[in-house]
Amino acid sequence: MAFLPAIALGVLALRALHNEEAAIRREMSLQLAQAADQQQQSFASALERLAQGAPPALTPDGGLAPWPAAAPFAQPVVLSADGALVHPRTEPSSPPQPVDPECARLVRALSQAGPAQAARQQILKRCPDSRTQGGRFLWPLVALDAQSEPRPAAGVIETWLRDHARQMTAAERAATRLELQAAGWLSPADRQLLLTTVGSGAAPSPVASYLAPRQAAMASRQATIAWREARSLGRLRLSPSGDYVGYVVHSGSLARAVRSGWPRLEPAFQASLVTGPRPPSGPHVELLPGGAYLALGWADPNAVARQTKRSHLVLVGVAVGAALVAAALAALLFARMRAERRLSALRTDFVAAVSHELRTPIASVRMLAELLDEDRVEPDERAEVHQALAREARRLGNTVDRLLSFSRMEAGKVSATLRPMEVAAVVDEAIDTFLERYPEAAPIERQLDPDARAPMDEAAIRMAVDNLLCNARKYAPEGHPYEVRVTTVAEGVEIGVTDHGPGISRADQRRILRPFERANDRLSEATEGAGIGLSLVGHVARSHGGRLRVESEPGQGATFILWLAGGDDA
């Protein structure tokens, strides 16, 4: 029951954390969707500017005039009046690149069953120039692998072959042609185009294949030729010189643009080119109808966890705090329950002990009274019977007085009347009274300082000394003497009572000063007394501004010392 609030708090905190994570994901998805819409509009605007802007033109030295930086995904095209491709004559081949350590790690990951699929995708994206240990290009091996998913589009493979065919050896080109023929997922037209691209190393430009269907329009000298097909889109315009100039957008030009950092996004976003018949599941921009998409995502895949890290820490703190509070509450309740059970048991034992304590003198008084009433006592024995009757009556009265004194002291209704007195005289009289009540008790050795004085209540001190002597009588071996001393110490007077009993362990020395407690057992009928004697002595000590302490070791007896304040001033 104590842990139920902590459990309920933990459940509520978990639900709040889940709601926060869901809200953050919704917000991030909205941000990505907004970014995708902006890029869609930006892509359409860039195409519009290309259509309306000045077309690319050749410089006098045969180069290409500066191309608009706003459209890095477009391939500039210049055709001569007779339809020959002037620019680009051949696609530029990429120079050999040093092996990227990350690519080397991805190559090693291909041999692992778990991360192999992710490694293939990363290799296709960022490792076009890496080679195997045998010196062969790695990219076509991964791209043409029958188990590679998703597979790159034929245009992407064509672009790579065009860029790297000159760097491939004859054996490598022959092996690549065999792999192309074995790639059953390629259409016959795409396979033939790729086989032609591998060729003997002199790769034809793919732009020519995109422009081939427009030859009829070029021959009729149309002013503008525009198209948007599955694998490409473009626009050509007839210049005054009779040349056709314009641009072509295809998967190869898009892949180069993405590798070069297009589009410009906020640092929190990243973009990747996805080719295939199906669009990506997340926010994306459709670039080509045939299956070229610009997928947008978060640069940090752990963005949600990072944003909710503080909430996780707060949740852990709340859970730990609630568990500690619940544990403390459970411990407190358990302690209270044990205390109540113990108190109930002590009360029961107390009633039994008091009944036993009162039953003996009452039974004695009743028996002696009946003997006298029935005149069954000899005349010479009457004095002895009367003495016994008085002794038992005093015993009964003393027991009742102790119980009433304890009740008044526990309720705080007793106030000591202190006046300077000789402590030794009061203690000496208390010893004599005790010996009169218990003439069979062992001798008592007295070491009383006659000069010891302290402010005290005579009746209370008598009762305290009597209780200490009664306690010694109960537990000391029969016949062993007791020792009572009165000593002047710094700032007070000490009254000590020593017995030669079994002694008291350190663990029990504090416990026995509480009501109804004994060193070796709870209240029982085996030992007379109600278990309140030492508690009464403690109350007397506190009412005199002093204290009660115990000095004892098991097997070496015990000394109870009552310290009274103000000995020097008295």
DOFIDO-765052 format. One record per residue (C-alpha): residue in three letters; y, z, x; residue number from 1. Coordinates in nm, 2 decimals. Layout:
BEGIN
ala; Y; Z; X; NUM
...
//
This chain:
BEGIN
met; 0.00; 0.00; 0.00; 1
ala; 0.23; 0.07; 0.29; 2
phe; 0.18; -0.28; 0.43; 3
leu; 0.23; -0.46; 0.09; 4
pro; 0.62; -0.47; 0.14; 5
ala; 0.57; -0.61; 0.49; 6
ile; 0.32; -0.87; 0.37; 7
ala; 0.56; -0.97; 0.08; 8
leu; 0.85; -1.00; 0.33; 9
gly; 0.64; -1.21; 0.56; 10
val; 0.54; -1.45; 0.28; 11
leu; 0.90; -1.48; 0.16; 12
ala; 1.02; -1.54; 0.52; 13
leu; 0.75; -1.81; 0.57; 14
arg; 0.85; -1.99; 0.25; 15
ala; 1.22; -1.97; 0.36; 16
leu; 1.12; -2.12; 0.70; 17
his; 0.92; -2.40; 0.53; 18
asn; 1.21; -2.47; 0.30; 19
glu; 1.45; -2.48; 0.60; 20
glu; 1.22; -2.72; 0.79; 21
ala; 1.19; -2.94; 0.48; 22
ala; 1.56; -2.95; 0.44; 23
ile; 1.61; -3.04; 0.81; 24
arg; 1.35; -3.32; 0.78; 25
arg; 1.53; -3.45; 0.47; 26
glu; 1.86; -3.44; 0.64; 27
met; 1.72; -3.62; 0.95; 28
ser; 1.55; -3.88; 0.74; 29
leu; 1.88; -3.94; 0.56; 30
gln; 2.06; -3.98; 0.89; 31
leu; 1.79; -4.23; 1.01; 32
ala; 1.82; -4.42; 0.69; 33
gln; 2.20; -4.43; 0.72; 34
ala; 2.16; -4.55; 1.08; 35
ala; 1.91; -4.82; 0.97; 36
asp; 2.16; -4.94; 0.71; 37
gln; 2.44; -4.95; 0.96; 38
gln; 2.22; -5.15; 1.20; 39
gln; 2.12; -5.39; 0.92; 40
gln; 2.48; -5.45; 0.85; 41
ser; 2.56; -5.48; 1.22; 42
phe; 2.28; -5.74; 1.27; 43
ala; 2.40; -5.94; 0.98; 44
ser; 2.76; -5.92; 1.10; 45
ala; 2.66; -6.03; 1.45; 46
leu; 2.48; -6.33; 1.30; 47
glu; 2.78; -6.41; 1.09; 48
arg; 3.01; -6.40; 1.40; 49
leu; 2.77; -6.62; 1.59; 50
ala; 2.78; -6.88; 1.31; 51
gln; 3.16; -6.87; 1.28; 52
gly; 3.24; -6.82; 1.65; 53
ala; 3.27; -7.07; 1.93; 54
pro; 2.93; -7.21; 2.04; 55
pro; 2.81; -7.17; 2.39; 56
ala; 2.92; -7.44; 2.64; 57
leu; 2.82; -7.55; 2.99; 58
thr; 3.06; -7.50; 3.28; 59
pro; 3.14; -7.79; 3.51; 60
asp; 2.89; -7.66; 3.76; 61
gly; 2.61; -7.67; 3.51; 62
gly; 2.62; -7.30; 3.42; 63
leu; 2.67; -7.13; 3.08; 64
ala; 3.00; -7.00; 2.97; 65
pro; 3.02; -6.63; 2.90; 66
trp; 2.81; -6.54; 2.59; 67
pro; 2.94; -6.29; 2.34; 68
ala; 2.81; -5.94; 2.43; 69
ala; 2.79; -5.85; 2.07; 70
ala; 2.47; -6.06; 2.02; 71
pro; 2.24; -5.99; 2.32; 72
phe; 1.94; -6.07; 2.10; 73
ala; 2.03; -6.44; 2.06; 74
gln; 1.91; -6.71; 2.30; 75
pro; 2.20; -6.96; 2.37; 76
val; 2.09; -7.32; 2.35; 77
val; 2.25; -7.65; 2.46; 78
leu; 2.09; -7.99; 2.39; 79
ser; 2.21; -8.33; 2.53; 80
ala; 2.30; -8.62; 2.30; 81
asp; 1.96; -8.77; 2.34; 82
gly; 1.79; -8.44; 2.23; 83
ala; 1.68; -8.32; 2.58; 84
leu; 1.70; -7.94; 2.64; 85
val; 1.99; -7.88; 2.88; 86
his; 2.00; -7.50; 2.86; 87
pro; 1.78; -7.33; 2.92; 88
arg; 1.59; -7.58; 3.13; 89
thr; 1.31; -7.32; 3.20; 90
glu; 1.30; -6.96; 3.12; 91
pro; 1.39; -6.75; 3.42; 92
ser; 1.09; -6.58; 3.57; 93
ser; 1.11; -6.21; 3.64; 94
pro; 1.09; -6.11; 4.00; 95
pro; 0.81; -5.87; 4.10; 96
gln; 0.90; -5.52; 4.02; 97
pro; 0.79; -5.20; 4.20; 98
val; 0.52; -5.00; 4.03; 99
asp; 0.67; -4.75; 3.80; 100
pro; 0.51; -4.40; 3.84; 101
glu; 0.50; -4.36; 3.46; 102
cys; 0.32; -4.69; 3.43; 103
ala; 0.07; -4.57; 3.69; 104
arg; 0.01; -4.26; 3.48; 105
leu; -0.03; -4.47; 3.17; 106
val; -0.29; -4.69; 3.35; 107
arg; -0.49; -4.38; 3.43; 108
ala; -0.46; -4.26; 3.06; 109
leu; -0.64; -4.58; 2.95; 110
ser; -0.97; -4.43; 3.07; 111
gln; -0.92; -4.13; 2.84; 112
ala; -1.05; -4.16; 2.48; 113
gly; -0.77; -3.96; 2.32; 114
pro; -0.45; -4.09; 2.47; 115
ala; -0.57; -4.44; 2.53; 116
gln; -0.42; -4.59; 2.22; 117
ala; -0.08; -4.44; 2.28; 118
ala; -0.10; -4.55; 2.65; 119
arg; -0.16; -4.92; 2.54; 120
gln; 0.15; -4.92; 2.32; 121
gln; 0.36; -4.77; 2.60; 122
ile; 0.23; -5.02; 2.86; 123
leu; 0.32; -5.31; 2.63; 124
lys; 0.67; -5.16; 2.58; 125
arg; 0.77; -5.07; 2.93; 126
cys; 0.52; -5.20; 3.19; 127
pro; 0.54; -5.58; 3.18; 128
asp; 0.52; -5.61; 3.56; 129
ser; 0.24; -5.36; 3.65; 130
arg; -0.08; -5.48; 3.81; 131
thr; -0.43; -5.34; 3.82; 132
gln; -0.59; -5.21; 4.14; 133
gly; -0.74; -5.56; 4.18; 134
gly; -0.39; -5.71; 4.18; 135
arg; -0.41; -5.87; 3.84; 136
phe; -0.13; -5.83; 3.58; 137
leu; -0.21; -5.55; 3.34; 138
trp; 0.00; -5.66; 3.04; 139
pro; -0.21; -5.95; 2.92; 140
leu; -0.53; -5.74; 2.96; 141
val; -0.38; -5.48; 2.72; 142
ala; -0.22; -5.74; 2.49; 143
leu; -0.53; -5.95; 2.44; 144
asp; -0.77; -5.65; 2.41; 145
ala; -0.97; -5.68; 2.09; 146
gln; -0.94; -5.30; 2.03; 147
ser; -0.56; -5.29; 2.09; 148
glu; -0.37; -5.19; 1.77; 149
pro; -0.11; -5.29; 1.67; 150
arg; -0.14; -5.63; 1.85; 151
pro; 0.18; -5.79; 1.97; 152
ala; 0.29; -6.11; 1.80; 153
ala; 0.21; -6.45; 1.95; 154
gly; 0.57; -6.50; 2.04; 155
val; 0.59; -6.19; 2.24; 156
ile; 0.28; -6.29; 2.44; 157
glu; 0.43; -6.64; 2.48; 158
thr; 0.75; -6.49; 2.63; 159
trp; 0.55; -6.28; 2.87; 160
leu; 0.34; -6.57; 2.99; 161
arg; 0.65; -6.79; 3.03; 162
asp; 0.81; -6.52; 3.24; 163
his; 0.51; -6.45; 3.46; 164
ala; 0.30; -6.77; 3.47; 165
arg; 0.44; -6.88; 3.80; 166
gln; 0.34; -6.54; 3.96; 167
met; -0.02; -6.56; 3.84; 168
thr; -0.29; -6.69; 4.07; 169
ala; -0.51; -6.98; 3.97; 170
ala; -0.80; -6.75; 3.91; 171
glu; -0.58; -6.52; 3.71; 172
arg; -0.46; -6.80; 3.49; 173
ala; -0.82; -6.92; 3.44; 174
ala; -0.92; -6.57; 3.33; 175
thr; -0.63; -6.55; 3.10; 176
arg; -0.72; -6.88; 2.94; 177
leu; -1.07; -6.75; 2.88; 178
glu; -0.93; -6.43; 2.72; 179
leu; -0.70; -6.64; 2.50; 180
gln; -1.00; -6.85; 2.38; 181
ala; -1.19; -6.53; 2.30; 182
ala; -0.90; -6.37; 2.10; 183
gly; -1.03; -6.45; 1.76; 184
trp; -0.73; -6.28; 1.59; 185
leu; -0.50; -6.57; 1.71; 186
ser; -0.44; -6.87; 1.49; 187
pro; -0.55; -7.20; 1.64; 188
ala; -0.18; -7.32; 1.67; 189
asp; -0.08; -7.00; 1.85; 190
arg; -0.38; -7.01; 2.08; 191
gln; -0.31; -7.37; 2.17; 192
leu; 0.06; -7.29; 2.24; 193
leu; -0.04; -6.99; 2.46; 194
leu; -0.30; -7.20; 2.65; 195
thr; -0.03; -7.46; 2.71; 196
thr; 0.21; -7.19; 2.83; 197
val; -0.04; -7.06; 3.08; 198
gly; -0.10; -7.42; 3.20; 199
ser; -0.09; -7.46; 3.57; 200
gly; 0.21; -7.24; 3.62; 201
ala; 0.48; -7.47; 3.50; 202
ala; 0.54; -7.31; 3.17; 203
pro; 0.74; -7.50; 2.91; 204
ser; 1.03; -7.33; 2.73; 205
pro; 0.93; -7.18; 2.39; 206
val; 1.28; -7.28; 2.27; 207
ala; 1.16; -7.64; 2.26; 208
ser; 0.88; -7.54; 2.02; 209
tyr; 1.14; -7.38; 1.79; 210
leu; 1.36; -7.68; 1.80; 211
ala; 1.08; -7.94; 1.76; 212
pro; 1.08; -7.93; 1.38; 213
arg; 1.46; -8.00; 1.39; 214
gln; 1.43; -8.33; 1.58; 215
ala; 1.47; -8.54; 1.27; 216
ala; 1.79; -8.36; 1.18; 217
met; 1.92; -8.41; 1.53; 218
ala; 1.83; -8.77; 1.53; 219
ser; 2.04; -8.82; 1.21; 220
arg; 2.33; -8.64; 1.39; 221
gln; 2.38; -8.37; 1.12; 222
ala; 2.69; -8.16; 1.19; 223
thr; 2.51; -7.83; 1.15; 224
ile; 2.15; -7.74; 1.17; 225
ala; 2.06; -7.38; 1.05; 226
trp; 1.73; -7.23; 0.97; 227
arg; 1.55; -6.89; 0.91; 228
glu; 1.18; -6.90; 0.94; 229
ala; 0.90; -6.66; 1.00; 230
arg; 0.91; -6.67; 1.38; 231
ser; 1.27; -6.77; 1.45; 232
leu; 1.62; -6.82; 1.32; 233
gly; 1.90; -7.02; 1.46; 234
arg; 2.20; -7.24; 1.42; 235
leu; 2.31; -7.56; 1.60; 236
arg; 2.64; -7.74; 1.57; 237
leu; 2.72; -8.09; 1.69; 238
ser; 2.99; -8.08; 1.95; 239
pro; 3.25; -8.36; 2.01; 240
ser; 3.07; -8.46; 2.32; 241
gly; 2.76; -8.54; 2.11; 242
asp; 2.56; -8.23; 2.23; 243
tyr; 2.40; -7.98; 2.01; 244
val; 2.50; -7.62; 2.10; 245
gly; 2.41; -7.29; 1.93; 246
tyr; 2.15; -7.01; 1.95; 247
val; 1.79; -6.92; 1.86; 248
val; 1.66; -6.57; 1.78; 249
his; 1.29; -6.52; 1.83; 250
ser; 1.06; -6.23; 1.92; 251
gly; 1.10; -6.29; 2.29; 252
ser; 1.48; -6.27; 2.28; 253
leu; 1.46; -5.96; 2.06; 254
ala; 1.21; -5.79; 2.30; 255
arg; 1.44; -5.86; 2.60; 256
ala; 1.74; -5.73; 2.41; 257
val; 1.56; -5.40; 2.31; 258
arg; 1.45; -5.35; 2.68; 259
ser; 1.81; -5.40; 2.78; 260
gly; 1.94; -5.13; 2.56; 261
trp; 2.02; -5.30; 2.23; 262
pro; 2.13; -5.18; 1.99; 263
arg; 2.38; -4.92; 2.10; 264
leu; 2.28; -4.60; 1.92; 265
glu; 2.38; -4.23; 1.93; 266
pro; 2.20; -4.04; 2.20; 267
ala; 1.98; -3.86; 1.93; 268
phe; 1.83; -4.20; 1.81; 269
gln; 1.60; -4.45; 1.98; 270
ala; 1.50; -4.80; 1.88; 271
ser; 1.18; -5.00; 1.94; 272
leu; 1.07; -5.35; 1.84; 273
val; 0.77; -5.36; 1.61; 274
thr; 0.59; -5.69; 1.55; 275
gly; 0.32; -5.75; 1.30; 276
pro; 0.27; -5.84; 0.93; 277
arg; 0.35; -5.49; 0.81; 278
pro; 0.68; -5.31; 0.85; 279
pro; 0.68; -4.96; 1.01; 280
ser; 0.66; -4.66; 0.78; 281
gly; 0.99; -4.51; 0.89; 282
pro; 1.35; -4.64; 0.88; 283
his; 1.37; -5.00; 1.02; 284
val; 1.57; -5.32; 1.02; 285
glu; 1.40; -5.65; 0.94; 286
leu; 1.50; -5.90; 1.21; 287
leu; 1.26; -6.19; 1.14; 288
pro; 1.08; -6.26; 0.81; 289
gly; 0.75; -6.32; 0.99; 290
gly; 0.72; -5.96; 1.12; 291
ala; 0.98; -5.85; 1.38; 292
tyr; 1.13; -5.51; 1.29; 293
leu; 1.37; -5.28; 1.47; 294
ala; 1.22; -4.93; 1.41; 295
leu; 1.45; -4.63; 1.44; 296
gly; 1.34; -4.28; 1.53; 297
trp; 1.46; -3.96; 1.70; 298
ala; 1.47; -3.95; 2.08; 299
asp; 1.35; -3.59; 2.07; 300
pro; 1.01; -3.58; 1.87; 301
asn; 1.05; -3.20; 1.86; 302
ala; 1.39; -3.20; 1.70; 303
val; 1.28; -3.01; 1.39; 304
ala; 1.10; -2.74; 1.60; 305
arg; 1.40; -2.71; 1.83; 306
gln; 1.65; -2.67; 1.53; 307
thr; 1.42; -2.41; 1.37; 308
lys; 1.35; -2.22; 1.69; 309
arg; 1.60; -1.95; 1.61; 310
ser; 1.46; -1.91; 1.26; 311
his; 1.11; -1.88; 1.42; 312
leu; 1.24; -1.61; 1.65; 313
val; 1.41; -1.43; 1.36; 314
leu; 1.09; -1.46; 1.16; 315
val; 0.88; -1.31; 1.44; 316
gly; 1.14; -1.03; 1.48; 317
val; 1.13; -0.96; 1.11; 318
ala; 0.75; -0.96; 1.10; 319
val; 0.72; -0.73; 1.40; 320
gly; 0.99; -0.50; 1.26; 321
ala; 0.83; -0.50; 0.92; 322
ala; 0.49; -0.43; 1.07; 323
leu; 0.62; -0.14; 1.27; 324
val; 0.80; 0.00; 0.97; 325
ala; 0.49; -0.04; 0.76; 326
ala; 0.28; 0.12; 1.04; 327
ala; 0.52; 0.41; 1.06; 328
leu; 0.53; 0.45; 0.69; 329
ala; 0.15; 0.44; 0.67; 330
ala; 0.13; 0.70; 0.95; 331
leu; 0.38; 0.92; 0.77; 332
leu; 0.20; 0.89; 0.44; 333
phe; -0.13; 0.96; 0.61; 334
ala; 0.02; 1.26; 0.79; 335
arg; 0.17; 1.39; 0.46; 336
met; -0.16; 1.35; 0.29; 337
arg; -0.34; 1.53; 0.56; 338
ala; -0.07; 1.80; 0.56; 339
glu; -0.10; 1.84; 0.18; 340
arg; -0.48; 1.86; 0.20; 341
arg; -0.46; 2.11; 0.49; 342
leu; -0.20; 2.32; 0.30; 343
ser; -0.42; 2.31; -0.01; 344
ala; -0.72; 2.42; 0.20; 345
leu; -0.51; 2.69; 0.37; 346
arg; -0.39; 2.82; 0.04; 347
thr; -0.74; 2.84; -0.09; 348
asp; -0.85; 3.02; 0.23; 349
phe; -0.55; 3.25; 0.20; 350
val; -0.64; 3.35; -0.15; 351
ala; -1.00; 3.42; -0.03; 352
ala; -0.87; 3.62; 0.27; 353
val; -0.63; 3.83; 0.06; 354
ser; -0.90; 3.89; -0.19; 355
his; -1.13; 4.01; 0.09; 356
glu; -0.85; 4.22; 0.24; 357
leu; -0.77; 4.39; -0.09; 358
arg; -1.13; 4.42; -0.21; 359
thr; -1.24; 4.66; 0.06; 360
pro; -0.98; 4.93; 0.02; 361
ile; -0.98; 4.89; -0.36; 362
ala; -1.36; 4.93; -0.37; 363
ser; -1.33; 5.24; -0.14; 364
val; -1.06; 5.40; -0.36; 365
arg; -1.27; 5.33; -0.67; 366
met; -1.59; 5.47; -0.52; 367
leu; -1.41; 5.79; -0.39; 368
ala; -1.23; 5.83; -0.72; 369
glu; -1.55; 5.80; -0.92; 370
leu; -1.72; 6.06; -0.69; 371
leu; -1.44; 6.30; -0.75; 372
asp; -1.43; 6.22; -1.13; 373
glu; -1.80; 6.28; -1.17; 374
asp; -1.78; 6.60; -0.96; 375
arg; -2.05; 6.47; -0.72; 376
val; -1.87; 6.59; -0.41; 377
glu; -1.96; 6.93; -0.25; 378
pro; -1.67; 7.17; -0.23; 379
asp; -1.68; 7.17; 0.15; 380
glu; -1.66; 6.78; 0.15; 381
arg; -1.37; 6.75; -0.09; 382
ala; -1.11; 6.76; 0.19; 383
glu; -1.29; 6.48; 0.38; 384
val; -1.30; 6.27; 0.06; 385
his; -0.94; 6.33; -0.01; 386
gln; -0.85; 6.22; 0.35; 387
ala; -1.06; 5.90; 0.30; 388
leu; -0.90; 5.83; -0.03; 389
ala; -0.55; 5.86; 0.12; 390
arg; -0.65; 5.64; 0.42; 391
glu; -0.78; 5.36; 0.20; 392
ala; -0.47; 5.39; -0.02; 393
arg; -0.25; 5.36; 0.28; 394
arg; -0.45; 5.06; 0.40; 395
leu; -0.41; 4.90; 0.06; 396
gly; -0.04; 4.97; 0.06; 397
asn; 0.00; 4.83; 0.42; 398
thr; -0.17; 4.51; 0.32; 399
val; 0.05; 4.47; 0.01; 400
asp; 0.36; 4.55; 0.22; 401
arg; 0.27; 4.28; 0.47; 402
leu; 0.22; 4.03; 0.20; 403
leu; 0.55; 4.11; 0.03; 404
ser; 0.73; 4.11; 0.37; 405
phe; 0.59; 3.77; 0.46; 406
ser; 0.69; 3.64; 0.12; 407
arg; 1.04; 3.77; 0.15; 408
met; 1.07; 3.64; 0.51; 409
glu; 0.94; 3.30; 0.42; 410
ala; 1.20; 3.28; 0.14; 411
gly; 1.48; 3.40; 0.38; 412
lys; 1.56; 3.70; 0.17; 413
val; 1.52; 3.96; 0.45; 414
ser; 1.81; 4.04; 0.68; 415
ala; 1.76; 4.29; 0.96; 416
thr; 2.00; 4.58; 1.00; 417
leu; 2.05; 4.61; 1.37; 418
arg; 2.17; 4.91; 1.56; 419
pro; 2.13; 5.01; 1.93; 420
met; 1.82; 5.22; 1.98; 421
glu; 1.57; 5.32; 2.24; 422
val; 1.30; 5.07; 2.22; 423
ala; 1.03; 5.28; 2.39; 424
ala; 1.06; 5.56; 2.13; 425
val; 1.01; 5.32; 1.84; 426
val; 0.72; 5.15; 2.01; 427
asp; 0.56; 5.48; 2.10; 428
glu; 0.58; 5.60; 1.73; 429
ala; 0.43; 5.27; 1.61; 430
ile; 0.14; 5.32; 1.85; 431
asp; 0.08; 5.68; 1.73; 432
thr; 0.08; 5.56; 1.36; 433
phe; -0.17; 5.28; 1.45; 434
leu; -0.41; 5.53; 1.62; 435
glu; -0.39; 5.76; 1.32; 436
arg; -0.49; 5.48; 1.09; 437
tyr; -0.76; 5.36; 1.32; 438
pro; -0.89; 5.66; 1.51; 439
glu; -1.20; 5.47; 1.62; 440
ala; -0.97; 5.21; 1.81; 441
ala; -0.99; 5.18; 2.19; 442
pro; -0.75; 5.38; 2.40; 443
ile; -0.41; 5.22; 2.45; 444
glu; -0.24; 5.22; 2.79; 445
arg; 0.14; 5.27; 2.75; 446
gln; 0.39; 5.14; 3.01; 447
leu; 0.72; 5.21; 2.83; 448
asp; 1.05; 5.20; 3.00; 449
pro; 1.25; 5.49; 2.85; 450
asp; 1.58; 5.33; 2.95; 451
ala; 1.52; 5.01; 2.75; 452
arg; 1.77; 4.98; 2.47; 453
ala; 1.85; 4.69; 2.23; 454
pro; 2.00; 4.64; 1.88; 455
met; 1.71; 4.64; 1.64; 456
asp; 1.58; 4.72; 1.30; 457
glu; 1.34; 5.01; 1.35; 458
ala; 1.12; 4.94; 1.05; 459
ala; 1.08; 4.57; 1.14; 460
ile; 1.00; 4.65; 1.50; 461
arg; 0.74; 4.91; 1.39; 462
met; 0.58; 4.64; 1.16; 463
ala; 0.58; 4.39; 1.44; 464
val; 0.41; 4.63; 1.69; 465
asp; 0.16; 4.73; 1.43; 466
asn; 0.07; 4.37; 1.36; 467
leu; 0.03; 4.29; 1.73; 468
leu; -0.20; 4.60; 1.77; 469
cys; -0.40; 4.50; 1.47; 470
asn; -0.44; 4.15; 1.61; 471
ala; -0.57; 4.30; 1.94; 472
arg; -0.81; 4.53; 1.76; 473
lys; -0.96; 4.23; 1.57; 474
tyr; -1.03; 4.01; 1.87; 475
ala; -1.07; 4.24; 2.17; 476
pro; -1.42; 4.35; 2.27; 477
glu; -1.50; 4.70; 2.13; 478
gly; -1.43; 4.98; 2.38; 479
his; -1.18; 4.78; 2.59; 480
pro; -0.84; 4.94; 2.61; 481
tyr; -0.52; 4.77; 2.50; 482
glu; -0.20; 4.76; 2.70; 483
val; 0.15; 4.80; 2.55; 484
arg; 0.45; 4.78; 2.77; 485
val; 0.83; 4.78; 2.72; 486
thr; 1.03; 4.62; 3.00; 487
thr; 1.40; 4.56; 3.05; 488
val; 1.46; 4.20; 3.15; 489
ala; 1.76; 3.98; 3.20; 490
glu; 1.97; 3.98; 2.88; 491
gly; 1.71; 4.16; 2.67; 492
val; 1.40; 4.37; 2.63; 493
glu; 1.04; 4.26; 2.62; 494
ile; 0.76; 4.43; 2.42; 495
gly; 0.42; 4.31; 2.54; 496
val; 0.08; 4.38; 2.39; 497
thr; -0.22; 4.28; 2.60; 498
asp; -0.59; 4.26; 2.50; 499
his; -0.90; 4.17; 2.69; 500
gly; -1.04; 3.94; 2.43; 501
pro; -1.17; 3.58; 2.46; 502
gly; -0.83; 3.44; 2.53; 503
ile; -0.65; 3.14; 2.37; 504
ser; -0.64; 2.78; 2.48; 505
arg; -0.30; 2.61; 2.54; 506
ala; -0.37; 2.38; 2.25; 507
asp; -0.40; 2.68; 2.01; 508
gln; -0.11; 2.89; 2.14; 509
arg; 0.15; 2.72; 1.93; 510
arg; -0.07; 2.68; 1.63; 511
ile; -0.16; 3.04; 1.58; 512
leu; 0.20; 3.14; 1.54; 513
arg; 0.20; 2.95; 1.21; 514
pro; 0.10; 3.11; 0.88; 515
phe; -0.27; 3.12; 0.79; 516
glu; -0.39; 2.99; 1.14; 517
arg; -0.63; 3.14; 1.39; 518
ala; -0.74; 3.03; 1.73; 519
asn; -1.11; 2.97; 1.67; 520
asp; -1.13; 2.92; 1.30; 521
arg; -0.94; 2.91; 0.97; 522
leu; -0.93; 3.21; 0.75; 523
ser; -1.27; 3.34; 0.67; 524
glu; -1.44; 3.65; 0.55; 525
ala; -1.58; 3.72; 0.90; 526
thr; -1.25; 3.85; 1.03; 527
glu; -1.03; 4.08; 0.83; 528
gly; -0.67; 3.99; 0.77; 529
ala; -0.47; 3.73; 0.58; 530
gly; -0.37; 3.53; 0.88; 531
ile; 0.00; 3.61; 0.85; 532
gly; 0.04; 3.88; 1.11; 533
leu; 0.17; 3.67; 1.40; 534
ser; 0.39; 3.47; 1.16; 535
leu; 0.55; 3.80; 1.05; 536
val; 0.61; 3.90; 1.42; 537
gly; 0.77; 3.56; 1.47; 538
his; 1.01; 3.62; 1.18; 539
val; 1.10; 3.97; 1.32; 540
ala; 1.17; 3.81; 1.66; 541
arg; 1.40; 3.55; 1.51; 542
ser; 1.58; 3.80; 1.29; 543
his; 1.67; 3.99; 1.62; 544
gly; 1.79; 3.68; 1.80; 545
gly; 1.47; 3.68; 2.01; 546
arg; 1.14; 3.49; 2.02; 547
leu; 0.77; 3.54; 2.04; 548
arg; 0.55; 3.38; 2.30; 549
val; 0.19; 3.39; 2.42; 550
glu; 0.05; 3.41; 2.77; 551
ser; -0.32; 3.35; 2.78; 552
glu; -0.61; 3.17; 2.95; 553
pro; -0.95; 3.12; 2.79; 554
gly; -1.18; 3.41; 2.89; 555
gln; -0.90; 3.62; 3.04; 556
gly; -0.75; 3.79; 2.73; 557
ala; -0.41; 3.74; 2.58; 558
thr; -0.06; 3.89; 2.60; 559
phe; 0.19; 3.86; 2.31; 560
ile; 0.55; 3.91; 2.42; 561
leu; 0.83; 3.99; 2.18; 562
trp; 1.16; 3.93; 2.34; 563
leu; 1.47; 4.11; 2.19; 564
ala; 1.82; 4.00; 2.28; 565
gly; 2.10; 4.22; 2.40; 566
gly; 1.92; 4.47; 2.61; 567
asp; 2.20; 4.50; 2.88; 568
asp; 2.48; 4.53; 2.63; 569
ala; 2.32; 4.80; 2.43; 570
//
